[in-house]
């Protein structure tokens, strides 16, 4: 038989007495519920942190692969520019093509050697410092890529 302590209260419709748990028992049950809820919240938080770390690792890996592909594409574009530079009209145009190829090669080397966070920070700094020039560079690179891969 249970050793719980109950207080008696009478039921209004029947006149019978129904046992009621004492305040100390209710407080103990509430404390147990609170503890279980805190444990479950802590477990859920740990699971969320683990999943967040896994997602962050996947995103970082994908970004590194993207940077590697960009570096490879820049090297390929530099090679194509060097090949086509001699066919361009005028000495100045040829010189600009060689300079652009050199810049692409340096950029590819930077991408391969730099840390992902450093690349992001450097790009953000350059865009904030030179917003108009950044747009112009983006348009020029897009134009050159369109011409090369046409």
Buried (B, 14 or more C-beta within 10 A) or exposed (E): EEEEEEEEEEEEEEEEEEEEBEEEBEEEEEEEEEEEEEEEEEEEEEEEEEEEEEEEEEEEEEEEEEBEEBBEBBBBBBEBBBEBBEEBEEEEEBEBBBEBBEEBBEBBEBBBEBEBEEBEEEEEEEBEEEEEEBEEEEEEBEEBEEEEEE
